[in-house]
Amino acid sequence: MTTEGRTVVPAREGRAVRVAAGQRLSVVDLEGGQVGDVFAFVPVPEGTGAAAAPPEHLSAAHTRAVTNRLFPEAGQRFVTDRRRPVLTLVSDTSPGFHDMLIPACDPARYAALGAAGGHASCADNLRRALAGTGLSVPFTPQPVNVFMRIPVEHDGRLRWLPSASRPGDAITFQAVTDCVVVVSACPQDLVEINDGGPTALAVDLRS
């Protein structure tokens, strides 16, 4: 995994990067209109006797409770399932639409939409990306869906709109603690959240 520099996340795939406390990680929409699922995990320290325990993970639900917001904004912190800070959103050059309501797409979602078996999903991308890190999770945490536009209407209904991000738009996080971040270039092509169909993202890591 990269310690600094750019990692390209091909369309419909996921990649993991190890991020040290204080480092900045930018998710860049290379071609525009592409949603990315962002997961973060805090590994159990070696020697604690709890290495087999699931890693602490970024929790969209706990973050909503801490920030009193449905959707993220610059300056806010994201917290884990133990309510501890893991990432801070430090800057955003996109139109600012990011989602913390929708779960990661998975095989059951695509089956319900009538897709043939074997359709790529963010849940599967997460598992594959974590395989090279030594981490594993028994479930798929709800991600932060960057560049995803899901407004809530006055009657409580959700709308699924195409991403409004432009080529080169980026959202940048700073790690509060050492963590592993997984980014999936969402393969959704049956609901029109990816404007023009799935394309690649990039992850830029720097001190």
C-alpha positions in Angstrom: 0.0 0.0 0.0 1.2 3.5 -0.8 2.7 5.7 2.0 2.6 8.9 -0.1 1.7 9.7 -3.7 -1.2 8.8 -6.0 -3.2 5.6 -6.1 -5.6 5.2 -9.0 -8.8 3.4 -8.2 -10.1 1.9 -11.5 -13.8 2.1 -12.4 -15.8 -0.5 -10.4 -12.9 -1.4 -8.1 -11.5 -0.5 -4.7 -8.1 0.3 -3.2 -6.8 0.5 0.3 -4.2 3.0 1.6 -2.5 3.2 5.0 -2.7 6.7 6.4 -0.6 8.0 9.3 -2.0 10.5 11.8 -1.6 14.0 10.3 -1.4 12.9 6.7 -3.9 14.2 4.2 -5.9 12.0 1.8 -7.7 13.5 -1.2 -10.3 11.6 -3.3 -10.1 13.0 -6.8 -12.8 12.5 -9.4 -10.7 12.1 -12.5 -13.4 12.4 -15.2 -16.3 13.9 -13.3 -19.7 12.5 -12.2 -18.3 9.5 -10.2 -19.3 8.5 -6.7 -16.8 7.0 -4.3 -17.5 5.0 -1.2 -15.0 5.9 1.6 -14.4 3.5 4.5 -11.8 4.0 7.3 -10.6 1.5 9.9 -8.4 1.8 13.0 -6.4 -1.4 13.4 -6.1 -3.0 16.8 -2.6 -2.3 18.1 -0.2 -5.2 18.1 0.4 -6.8 21.5 -3.0 -5.9 22.9 -4.3 -9.5 22.8 -7.3 -8.3 20.7 -5.8 -8.8 17.3 -8.7 -11.1 16.3 -11.3 -8.4 17.1 -12.9 -6.5 14.3 -11.2 -3.1 13.7 -12.8 0.1 14.9 -14.4 1.7 11.8 -15.7 5.1 10.6 -19.4 5.2 11.4 -21.7 7.5 9.4 -24.4 7.0 12.0 -22.3 8.0 14.9 -20.9 10.9 12.9 -24.4 12.2 12.2 -25.1 12.1 16.0 -21.9 14.0 16.8 -22.2 16.7 14.1 -26.1 17.0 14.1 -25.9 17.0 10.3 -27.2 14.6 7.6 -24.4 15.5 5.2 -20.8 16.5 5.8 -19.2 19.9 5.5 -15.6 21.2 5.6 -14.2 21.4 9.2 -16.2 18.5 10.6 -14.8 15.4 12.1 -15.9 11.8 11.3 -16.0 9.5 14.2 -15.8 5.7 14.7 -18.3 3.2 16.1 -16.5 4.0 19.4 -17.3 7.7 18.9 -13.6 8.6 18.5 -12.3 11.0 15.8 -10.7 9.3 12.8 -10.8 11.8 9.9 -11.4 15.5 9.5 -12.8 17.0 6.3 -10.4 19.8 5.6 -11.3 21.0 2.0 -13.6 20.3 -0.8 -13.4 21.7 -4.4 -16.5 19.9 -5.6 -20.1 21.3 -5.5 -20.3 19.8 -2.0 -22.7 17.0 -2.4 -21.7 14.0 -0.3 -23.9 11.4 1.3 -24.0 9.7 4.8 -27.4 8.0 4.5 -27.0 5.2 1.8 -25.3 1.9 2.5 -22.7 0.4 0.2 -24.1 -1.4 -2.8 -23.8 -5.2 -2.5 -24.8 -8.3 -4.5 -28.3 -8.3 -2.9 -28.9 -4.7 -4.1 -28.0 -5.6 -7.7 -30.1 -8.7 -7.6 -33.1 -6.6 -6.5 -32.4 -4.3 -9.4 -32.4 -7.2 -11.8 -28.7 -7.4 -12.6 -27.1 -10.6 -13.7 -25.0 -12.4 -11.1 -21.4 -11.3 -10.6 -22.1 -7.6 -10.8 -19.3 -5.7 -9.1 -20.2 -4.0 -5.8 -18.7 -1.7 -3.2 -19.2 -4.3 -0.5 -17.1 -6.8 -2.5 -14.6 -4.1 -3.4 -14.1 -3.4 0.3 -13.4 -7.1 1.1 -10.9 -7.4 -1.7 -9.1 -4.2 -0.8 -8.8 -5.2 2.9 -7.4 -8.6 1.9 -4.0 -7.0 1.3 -4.0 -5.2 4.6 -4.3 -8.0 7.1 -7.7 -6.6 8.2 -11.1 -8.2 7.9 -14.6 -7.2 8.9 -17.6 -9.4 9.4 -20.0 -6.8 7.9 -19.9 -3.8 5.6 -19.9 -0.5 7.5 -22.0 2.3 6.0 -19.5 4.4 4.0 -19.2 8.1 3.4 -20.4 8.4 -0.2 -18.3 11.2 -1.7 -19.7 13.1 -4.7 -23.0 11.3 -4.2 -26.1 13.5 -4.5 -29.1 12.2 -2.4 -31.2 15.2 -1.3 -34.0 14.8 1.2 -37.3 16.3 0.1 -39.7 18.2 2.4 -41.8 15.1 2.7 -38.9 12.9 3.8 -38.4 11.2 0.5 -34.9 10.7 -1.0 -34.0 11.6 -4.5 -31.2 9.7 -6.4 -29.5 12.3 -8.7 -26.5 12.0 -10.9 -23.2 13.2 -9.3 -22.5 16.9 -10.0 -18.7 16.6 -9.5 -16.4 17.9 -12.2 -13.2 16.5 -13.6 -10.5 17.1 -11.1 -12.8 17.9 -8.2 -11.4 16.6 -4.9 -12.4 16.2 -1.3 -9.6 16.1 1.3 -9.5 14.5 4.7 -6.8 14.6 7.4 -6.2 11.6 9.5 -6.7 12.2 13.2 -5.2 8.8 14.0 -3.4 6.1 12.1 -5.9 4.3 9.9 -6.5 2.3 6.8 -8.8 4.0 4.3 -10.6 2.1 1.5 -12.0 3.9 -1.5 -14.3 2.2 -4.0 -15.1 3.7 -7.4 -18.8 2.8 -7.1 -19.9 0.4 -9.9 -23.5 1.4 -9.8 -24.9 1.5 -13.3 -28.5 0.7 -12.8 -29.4 3.7 -10.7 -28.1 7.0 -12.3 -25.9 8.2 -9.5 -22.7 8.0 -11.6 -23.2 10.6 -14.4 -22.2 8.8 -17.6 -21.4 5.5 -16.0 -18.6 4.3 -13.6 -15.2 5.8 -14.1 -11.9 5.9 -12.2 -11.1 7.9 -9.0 -7.7 8.7 -7.6 -6.4 8.8 -4.0 -3.7 11.3 -3.3 -1.8 10.9 0.0 0.6 13.5 1.3 2.1 14.8 4.6 
